[in-house]
Amino acid sequence: MYDEAAGDPEHGVAPGTVWEQVPMNWTCPECGARKEDFEMVQI
């Protein structure tokens, strides 16, 4: 799960970065999934 408020600063994504602005080459630090493998779910 990607939290826009937290971002992923350890991997170059600043806090407050909206999902649309996360680089396409970003991968989840927990599971290794690529951005394209994620499905947007509103919570």
DSSP file (Angstrom, degrees, kcal/mol; ACC not computed):
  #  RESIDUE AA STRUCTURE BP1 BP2  ACC     N-H-->O    O-->H-N    N-H-->O    O-->H-N    TCO  KAPPA ALPHA  PHI   PSI    X-CA   Y-CA   Z-CA
    1    1 A M              0   0    0      0, 0.0     2,-0.5     0, 0.0    37,-0.0   0.000 360.0 360.0 360.0 130.7    0.0    0.0    0.0
    2    2 A Y        -     0   0    0     26,-0.0     2,-0.7     4,-0.0    17,-0.1  -0.870 360.0-156.2-100.4 126.5    1.4    3.4   -1.0
    3    3 A D     >  -     0   0    0     -2,-0.5     4,-2.9     4,-0.3     3,-0.5  -0.900   3.0-159.3-104.1 110.6    0.6    6.3    1.4
    4    4 A E  T  4 S+     0   0    0     -2,-0.7    12,-2.2     1,-0.2    13,-0.4   0.848  91.8  55.3 -58.6 -36.0    0.8    9.6   -0.5
    5    5 A A  T  4 S+     0   0    0     10,-0.2    -1,-0.2     1,-0.2    13,-0.1   0.870 117.5  34.6 -65.8 -36.2    1.3   11.5    2.8
    6    6 A A  T  4 S-     0   0    0     -3,-0.5    -2,-0.2     9,-0.2    -1,-0.2   0.783  88.0-176.7 -88.1 -29.9    4.3    9.4    3.7
    7    7 A G     <  -     0   0    0     -4,-2.9    -4,-0.3     1,-0.2     7,-0.2  -0.320  44.5 -84.3  62.8-151.6    5.8    8.9    0.3
    8    8 A D  B > > +A   13   0A   0      5,-2.8     3,-2.4    -4,-0.1     5,-2.0  -0.451  52.6 169.6-148.9  66.5    8.8    6.6    0.1
    9    9 A P  G > 5S+     0   0    0      0, 0.0     3,-1.3     0, 0.0     5,-0.1   0.770  74.2  63.5 -58.5 -28.6   11.7    8.9    0.9
   10   10 A E  G 3 5S+     0   0    0      1,-0.3     4,-0.1     3,-0.1    -3,-0.0   0.709 111.2  39.4 -66.6 -17.7   14.2    6.1    1.3
   11   11 A H  G < 5S-     0   0    0     -3,-2.4    -1,-0.3     2,-0.2    16,-0.1   0.015 129.2 -88.8-122.6  26.2   13.6    5.3   -2.4
   12   12 A G  T < 5S+     0   0    0     -3,-1.3     2,-0.6     1,-0.2    -2,-0.1   0.587  89.6 119.5  85.6  11.4   13.4    8.8   -3.8
   13   13 A V  B   < -A    8   0A   0     -5,-2.0    -5,-2.8     9,-0.1    -2,-0.2  -0.924  56.0-140.8-114.1 109.3    9.7    9.5   -3.4
   14   14 A A    >   -     0   0    0     -2,-0.6     3,-1.6    -7,-0.2    -7,-0.1  -0.259  29.1 -91.1 -67.4 149.7    9.1   12.6   -1.2
   15   15 A P  T 3  S+     0   0    0      0, 0.0    -9,-0.2     0, 0.0   -10,-0.2  -0.327 114.9  34.3 -55.3 141.7    6.3   12.8    1.3
   16   16 A G  T 3  S+     0   0    0    -12,-2.2     2,-0.5     1,-0.3   -11,-0.2   0.434  80.5 143.0  89.3   0.5    3.2   14.3   -0.3
   17   17 A T    <   -     0   0    0     -3,-1.6    -1,-0.3   -13,-0.4   -10,-0.2  -0.638  47.4-134.2 -77.3 120.0    3.9   12.8   -3.7
   18   18 A V    >>  -     0   0    0     -2,-0.5     3,-1.9     1,-0.1     4,-0.5  -0.392  22.5-109.8 -72.0 153.7    0.6   11.8   -5.3
   19   19 A W  G >4 S+     0   0    0      1,-0.3     3,-1.4     2,-0.2    -1,-0.1   0.839 116.4  60.5 -54.6 -39.3    0.5    8.4   -6.9
   20   20 A E  G 34 S+     0   0    0      1,-0.3    -1,-0.3     3,-0.0    -3,-0.0   0.758 105.5  49.5 -62.4 -23.7    0.3    9.8  -10.4
   21   21 A Q  G <4 S+     0   0    0     -3,-1.9    -1,-0.3     2,-0.1    -2,-0.2   0.473  81.0 111.0 -96.3  -3.5    3.7   11.5   -9.9
   22   22 A V  S << S-     0   0    0     -3,-1.4    -9,-0.1    -4,-0.5     4,-0.0  -0.568  81.9-104.0 -69.2 130.7    5.5    8.4   -8.5
   23   23 A P    >   -     0   0    0      0, 0.0     3,-1.8     0, 0.0    12,-0.2  -0.195  19.6-123.7 -58.6 147.3    8.0    7.4  -11.2
   24   24 A M  T 3  S+     0   0    0      1,-0.3    11,-0.5    11,-0.1    12,-0.4   0.747 110.6  58.7 -63.2 -24.2    7.2    4.4  -13.4
   25   25 A N  T 3  S+     0   0    0      9,-0.1    -1,-0.3    10,-0.1     2,-0.1   0.405  79.6 118.4 -88.8   4.6   10.4    2.6  -12.3
   26   26 A W    <   -     0   0    0     -3,-1.8     9,-1.5     8,-0.0     2,-0.3  -0.447  45.5-165.9 -68.6 141.0    9.4    2.7   -8.6
   27   27 A T  B     -B   34   0B   0      7,-0.2     7,-0.2    -2,-0.1     6,-0.1  -0.964  30.4 -97.8-127.1 149.3    9.1   -0.6   -6.9
   28   28 A C     >  -     0   0    0      5,-2.9     4,-2.0    -2,-0.3   -26,-0.0  -0.447  25.1-146.1 -63.8 126.9    7.5   -1.5   -3.6
   29   29 A P  T  4 S+     0   0    0      0, 0.0    -1,-0.2     0, 0.0   -21,-0.0   0.700  95.8  47.4 -69.9 -17.2   10.2   -1.8   -0.9
   30   30 A E  T  4 S+     0   0    0      3,-0.1    -2,-0.0     1,-0.0    -3,-0.0   0.864 131.4  10.0 -90.3 -40.5    8.2   -4.5    0.9
   31   31 A C  T  4 S-     0   0    0      2,-0.1    -1,-0.0     0, 0.0    -3,-0.0   0.553  90.1-121.9-120.5 -11.0    7.2   -6.8   -1.9
   32   32 A G     <  +     0   0    0     -4,-2.0     2,-0.1     1,-0.3     0, 0.0   0.522  56.2 153.0  81.8   4.5    9.2   -5.7   -5.0
   33   33 A A        -     0   0    0     -6,-0.1    -5,-2.9     1,-0.1    -1,-0.3  -0.389  43.2-121.7 -67.6 145.2    6.0   -5.1   -7.1
   34   34 A R  B >   -B   27   0B   0     -7,-0.2     3,-1.7     1,-0.1     4,-0.5  -0.452  24.2-107.5 -82.5 160.8    6.3   -2.5   -9.8
   35   35 A K  G >  S+     0   0    0     -9,-1.5     3,-1.7   -11,-0.5    -1,-0.1   0.885 120.1  58.9 -55.3 -40.7    4.1    0.5   -9.9
   36   36 A E  G 3  S+     0   0    0    -12,-0.4    -1,-0.3     1,-0.3   -11,-0.0   0.683  97.9  61.4 -65.3 -16.7    2.2   -1.0  -12.9
   37   37 A D  G <  S+     0   0    0     -3,-1.7    -1,-0.3     2,-0.0    -2,-0.2   0.598  87.4  94.4 -84.3 -11.5    1.3   -4.0  -10.7
   38   38 A F    <   -     0   0    0     -3,-1.7     2,-0.5    -4,-0.5    -4,-0.0  -0.487  63.5-148.0 -82.4 151.9   -0.6   -1.8   -8.3
   39   39 A E        -     0   0    0     -2,-0.2     2,-0.3     2,-0.0    -2,-0.0  -0.984  22.2-120.2-118.7 127.9   -4.3   -1.3   -8.4
   40   40 A M        +     0   0    0     -2,-0.5     2,-0.4     2,-0.0     0, 0.0  -0.516  35.6 177.2 -71.5 125.4   -5.8    2.1   -7.2
   41   41 A V        -     0   0    0     -2,-0.3     2,-0.4     0, 0.0    -2,-0.0  -0.994  24.6-135.7-131.4 124.4   -8.2    1.5   -4.4
   42   42 A Q              0   0    0     -2,-0.4    -2,-0.0     1,-0.1     0, 0.0  -0.669 360.0 360.0 -80.3 125.9   -9.9    4.4   -2.6
   43   43 A I              0   0    0     -2,-0.4    -1,-0.1     0, 0.0     0, 0.0   0.373 360.0 360.0-122.6 360.0   -9.9    4.0    1.2
